Amino acid sequence: MTMVQVQPRSMAATPVLRSVADASDLTGPRVFDDMTVEVALSVMASAHTGHLLVCDNDSVRTGLLTLAQLTAVRDRTGYTDRVQLRDILAGDTPRPAALTR
């Protein structure tokens, strides 16, 4: 069973115009940036995909995260199950132990 979160689009949001060429790279599951890494990995496994399109609360695409990126974050020293996708996109995730010394 796939769960889909529906959020109303803000009337103040500016629509993003994309060409047909741009649309081809926007395929795949879309998730919100407040999703945790653990849930995102579960969504990827259920969807049989290697990436997720990450959107903000206005459903505007803010990035793309791959299975390799999420796995690397999860495997880092200092990782907690509260890390959200927006933290990864902003670069606010724990550093590998070798870099913190």
CNS distance restraints for C-alpha pairs under 8 A (distance, minus, plus):
assign (resid   2 and name CA) (resid  46 and name CA) 7.81 0.50 0.50
assign (resid   7 and name CA) (resid  57 and name CA) 7.28 0.50 0.50
assign (resid   7 and name CA) (resid  58 and name CA) 7.64 0.50 0.50
assign (resid   7 and name CA) (resid  59 and name CA) 7.85 0.50 0.50
assign (resid   8 and name CA) (resid  58 and name CA) 7.64 0.50 0.50
assign (resid   9 and name CA) (resid  13 and name CA) 7.33 0.50 0.50
assign (resid   9 and name CA) (resid  58 and name CA) 5.38 0.50 0.50
assign (resid   9 and name CA) (resid  59 and name CA) 6.99 0.50 0.50
assign (resid  10 and name CA) (resid  58 and name CA) 6.07 0.50 0.50
assign (resid  13 and name CA) (resid  58 and name CA) 6.96 0.50 0.50
assign (resid  16 and name CA) (resid  60 and name CA) 7.85 0.50 0.50
assign (resid  18 and name CA) (resid  22 and name CA) 5.74 0.50 0.50
assign (resid  18 and name CA) (resid  23 and name CA) 6.62 0.50 0.50
assign (resid  19 and name CA) (resid  23 and name CA) 6.42 0.50 0.50
assign (resid  20 and name CA) (resid  24 and name CA) 6.73 0.50 0.50
assign (resid  21 and name CA) (resid  25 and name CA) 7.54 0.50 0.50
assign (resid  22 and name CA) (resid  26 and name CA) 7.00 0.50 0.50
assign (resid  23 and name CA) (resid  27 and name CA) 7.39 0.50 0.50
assign (resid  26 and name CA) (resid  53 and name CA) 7.22 0.50 0.50
assign (resid  27 and name CA) (resid  53 and name CA) 7.90 0.50 0.50
assign (resid  28 and name CA) (resid  49 and name CA) 7.48 0.50 0.50
assign (resid  28 and name CA) (resid  51 and name CA) 7.19 0.50 0.50
assign (resid  28 and name CA) (resid  52 and name CA) 6.27 0.50 0.50
assign (resid  28 and name CA) (resid  53 and name CA) 6.61 0.50 0.50
assign (resid  29 and name CA) (resid  44 and name CA) 7.96 0.50 0.50
assign (resid  29 and name CA) (resid  47 and name CA) 7.43 0.50 0.50
assign (resid  29 and name CA) (resid  51 and name CA) 7.77 0.50 0.50
assign (resid  29 and name CA) (resid  52 and name CA) 5.40 0.50 0.50
assign (resid  29 and name CA) (resid  53 and name CA) 6.08 0.50 0.50
assign (resid  30 and name CA) (resid  52 and name CA) 5.99 0.50 0.50
assign (resid  30 and name CA) (resid  53 and name CA) 4.65 0.50 0.50
assign (resid  30 and name CA) (resid  54 and name CA) 5.85 0.50 0.50
assign (resid  30 and name CA) (resid  55 and name CA) 6.80 0.50 0.50
assign (resid  31 and name CA) (resid  35 and name CA) 7.22 0.50 0.50
assign (resid  31 and name CA) (resid  40 and name CA) 7.94 0.50 0.50
assign (resid  31 and name CA) (resid  52 and name CA) 6.84 0.50 0.50
assign (resid  31 and name CA) (resid  53 and name CA) 6.23 0.50 0.50
assign (resid  31 and name CA) (resid  54 and name CA) 5.13 0.50 0.50
assign (resid  31 and name CA) (resid  55 and name CA) 6.02 0.50 0.50
assign (resid  32 and name CA) (resid  54 and name CA) 5.62 0.50 0.50
assign (resid  32 and name CA) (resid  55 and name CA) 4.87 0.50 0.50
assign (resid  32 and name CA) (resid  56 and name CA) 5.70 0.50 0.50
assign (resid  32 and name CA) (resid  57 and name CA) 6.69 0.50 0.50
assign (resid  32 and name CA) (resid  59 and name CA) 7.54 0.50 0.50
assign (resid  32 and name CA) (resid  85 and name CA) 7.98 0.50 0.50
assign (resid  33 and name CA) (resid  54 and name CA) 5.69 0.50 0.50
assign (resid  33 and name CA) (resid  55 and name CA) 5.75 0.50 0.50
assign (resid  33 and name CA) (resid  56 and name CA) 5.64 0.50 0.50
assign (resid  33 and name CA) (resid  57 and name CA) 7.73 0.50 0.50
assign (resid  33 and name CA) (resid  84 and name CA) 6.69 0.50 0.50
assign (resid  33 and name CA) (resid  85 and name CA) 4.96 0.50 0.50
assign (resid  33 and name CA) (resid  86 and name CA) 4.83 0.50 0.50
assign (resid  34 and name CA) (resid  84 and name CA) 5.41 0.50 0.50
assign (resid  34 and name CA) (resid  85 and name CA) 6.13 0.50 0.50
assign (resid  34 and name CA) (resid  86 and name CA) 6.29 0.50 0.50
assign (resid  35 and name CA) (resid  39 and name CA) 6.53 0.50 0.50
assign (resid  35 and name CA) (resid  40 and name CA) 6.52 0.50 0.50
assign (resid  35 and name CA) (resid  84 and name CA) 5.40 0.50 0.50
assign (resid  35 and name CA) (resid  85 and name CA) 5.89 0.50 0.50
assign (resid  36 and name CA) (resid  40 and name CA) 6.15 0.50 0.50
assign (resid  36 and name CA) (resid  81 and name CA) 6.93 0.50 0.50
assign (resid  36 and name CA) (resid  82 and name CA) 6.18 0.50 0.50
assign (resid  36 and name CA) (resid  83 and name CA) 5.61 0.50 0.50
assign (resid  36 and name CA) (resid  84 and name CA) 4.19 0.50 0.50
assign (resid  36 and name CA) (resid  85 and name CA) 6.01 0.50 0.50
assign (resid  37 and name CA) (resid  41 and name CA) 6.11 0.50 0.50
assign (resid  37 and name CA) (resid  70 and name CA) 6.44 0.50 0.50
assign (resid  37 and name CA) (resid  74 and name CA) 7.19 0.50 0.50
assign (resid  37 and name CA) (resid  81 and name CA) 7.09 0.50 0.50
assign (resid  37 and name CA) (resid  82 and name CA) 7.88 0.50 0.50
assign (resid  37 and name CA) (resid  83 and name CA) 6.21 0.50 0.50
assign (resid  37 and name CA) (resid  84 and name CA) 5.91 0.50 0.50
assign (resid  37 and name CA) (resid  85 and name CA) 6.28 0.50 0.50
assign (resid  38 and name CA) (resid  42 and name CA) 6.37 0.50 0.50
assign (resid  38 and name CA) (resid  81 and name CA) 6.70 0.50 0.50
assign (resid  39 and name CA) (resid  43 and name CA) 6.22 0.50 0.50
assign (resid  40 and name CA) (resid  44 and name CA) 6.19 0.50 0.50
assign (resid  40 and name CA) (resid  52 and name CA) 7.91 0.50 0.50
assign (resid  41 and name CA) (resid  45 and name CA) 6.22 0.50 0.50
assign (resid  41 and name CA) (resid  67 and name CA) 7.25 0.50 0.50
assign (resid  41 and name CA) (resid  70 and name CA) 7.21 0.50 0.50
assign (resid  42 and name CA) (resid  46 and name CA) 6.20 0.50 0.50
assign (resid  43 and name CA) (resid  47 and name CA) 6.04 0.50 0.50
assign (resid  44 and name CA) (resid  48 and name CA) 5.87 0.50 0.50
assign (resid  44 and name CA) (resid  49 and name CA) 5.35 0.50 0.50
assign (resid  44 and name CA) (resid  50 and name CA) 6.51 0.50 0.50
assign (resid  44 and name CA) (resid  51 and name CA) 6.91 0.50 0.50
assign (resid  44 and name CA) (resid  52 and name CA) 7.15 0.50 0.50
assign (resid  44 and name CA) (resid  67 and name CA) 7.56 0.50 0.50
assign (resid  45 and name CA) (resid  49 and name CA) 6.73 0.50 0.50
assign (resid  50 and name CA) (resid  66 and name CA) 5.63 0.50 0.50
assign (resid  50 and name CA) (resid  67 and name CA) 5.14 0.50 0.50
assign (resid  51 and name CA) (resid  64 and name CA) 6.78 0.50 0.50
assign (resid  51 and name CA) (resid  65 and name CA) 5.51 0.50 0.50
assign (resid  51 and name CA) (resid  66 and name CA) 4.14 0.50 0.50
assign (resid  51 and name CA) (resid  67 and name CA) 5.82 0.50 0.50
assign (resid  52 and name CA) (resid  64 and name CA) 5.69 0.50 0.50
assign (resid  52 and name CA) (resid  65 and name CA) 5.43 0.50 0.50
assign (resid  52 and name CA) (resid  66 and name CA) 6.48 0.50 0.50
assign (resid  53 and name CA) (resid  61 and name CA) 6.80 0.50 0.50
assign (resid  53 and name CA) (resid  62 and name CA) 7.86 0.50 0.50
assign (resid  53 and name CA) (resid  63 and name CA) 6.12 0.50 0.50
assign (resid  53 and name CA) (resid  64 and name CA) 4.64 0.50 0.50
assign (resid  53 and name CA) (resid  65 and name CA) 6.69 0.50 0.50
assign (resid  54 and name CA) (resid  61 and name CA) 5.73 0.50 0.50
assign (resid  54 and name CA) (resid  62 and name CA) 5.64 0.50 0.50
assign (resid  54 and name CA) (resid  63 and name CA) 5.13 0.50 0.50
assign (resid  54 and name CA) (resid  64 and name CA) 5.64 0.50 0.50
assign (resid  54 and name CA) (resid  65 and name CA) 7.22 0.50 0.50
assign (resid  54 and name CA) (resid  85 and name CA) 7.60 0.50 0.50
assign (resid  55 and name CA) (resid  59 and name CA) 5.08 0.50 0.50
assign (resid  55 and name CA) (resid  60 and name CA) 5.09 0.50 0.50
assign (resid  55 and name CA) (resid  61 and name CA) 4.16 0.50 0.50
assign (resid  55 and name CA) (resid  62 and name CA) 5.12 0.50 0.50
assign (resid  55 and name CA) (resid  63 and name CA) 7.00 0.50 0.50
assign (resid  56 and name CA) (resid  60 and name CA) 5.51 0.50 0.50
assign (resid  56 and name CA) (resid  61 and name CA) 6.53 0.50 0.50
assign (resid  56 and name CA) (resid  62 and name CA) 6.35 0.50 0.50
assign (resid  63 and name CA) (resid  89 and name CA) 7.00 0.50 0.50
assign (resid  65 and name CA) (resid  69 and name CA) 6.35 0.50 0.50
assign (resid  65 and name CA) (resid  70 and name CA) 7.03 0.50 0.50
assign (resid  66 and name CA) (resid  70 and name CA) 6.37 0.50 0.50
assign (resid  67 and name CA) (resid  71 and name CA) 6.00 0.50 0.50
assign (resid  68 and name CA) (resid  72 and name CA) 6.04 0.50 0.50
assign (resid  69 and name CA) (resid  73 and name CA) 6.33 0.50 0.50
assign (resid  70 and name CA) (resid  74 and name CA) 6.16 0.50 0.50
assign (resid  71 and name CA) (resid  75 and name CA) 6.10 0.50 0.50
assign (resid  72 and name CA) (resid  76 and name CA) 6.43 0.50 0.50
assign (resid  73 and name CA) (resid  79 and name CA) 7.04 0.50 0.50
assign (resid  73 and name CA) (resid  88 and name CA) 7.93 0.50 0.50
assign (resid  73 and name CA) (resid  93 and name CA) 7.12 0.50 0.50
assign (resid  73 and name CA) (resid  94 and name CA) 7.53 0.50 0.50
assign (resid  74 and name CA) (resid  79 and name CA) 5.96 0.50 0.50
assign (resid  74 and name CA) (resid  80 and name CA) 7.88 0.50 0.50
assign (resid  75 and name CA) (resid  79 and name CA) 7.13 0.50 0.50
assign (resid  76 and name CA) (resid  94 and name CA) 6.69 0.50 0.50
assign (resid  76 and name CA) (resid  95 and name CA) 6.76 0.50 0.50
assign (resid  76 and name CA) (resid  96 and name CA) 5.28 0.50 0.50
assign (resid  76 and name CA) (resid  97 and name CA) 7.36 0.50 0.50
assign (resid  77 and name CA) (resid  94 and name CA) 6.92 0.50 0.50
assign (resid  77 and name CA) (resid  95 and name CA) 7.24 0.50 0.50
assign (resid  77 and name CA) (resid  96 and name CA) 5.86 0.50 0.50
assign (resid  77 and name CA) (resid  97 and name CA) 5.85 0.50 0.50
assign (resid  78 and name CA) (resid  94 and name CA) 5.64 0.50 0.50
assign (resid  78 and name CA) (resid  95 and name CA) 7.70 0.50 0.50
assign (resid  79 and name CA) (resid  83 and name CA) 7.32 0.50 0.50
assign (resid  79 and name CA) (resid  93 and name CA) 7.63 0.50 0.50
assign (resid  79 and name CA) (resid  94 and name CA) 6.08 0.50 0.50
assign (resid  83 and name CA) (resid  87 and name CA) 6.45 0.50 0.50
assign (resid  83 and name CA) (resid  88 and name CA) 7.84 0.50 0.50
assign (resid  83 and name CA) (resid  93 and name CA) 7.30 0.50 0.50
assign (resid  84 and name CA) (resid  88 and name CA) 6.95 0.50 0.50
assign (resid  85 and name CA) (resid  89 and name CA) 6.42 0.50 0.50
assign (resid  86 and name CA) (resid  90 and name CA) 6.04 0.50 0.50
assign (resid  87 and name CA) (resid  91 and name CA) 6.04 0.50 0.50
assign (resid  87 and name CA) (resid  92 and name CA) 4.85 0.50 0.50
assign (resid  87 and name CA) (resid  93 and name CA) 6.09 0.50 0.50
assign (resid  88 and name CA) (resid  92 and name CA) 5.89 0.50 0.50
assign (resid  88 and name CA) (resid  93 and name CA) 5.81 0.50 0.50
assign (resid  95 and name CA) (resid  99 and name CA) 6.35 0.50 0.50
assign (resid  95 and name CA) (resid 100 and name CA) 6.48 0.50 0.50
assign (resid  96 and name CA) (resid 100 and name CA) 6.74 0.50 0.50
assign (resid  97 and name CA) (resid 101 and name CA) 6.80 0.50 0.50
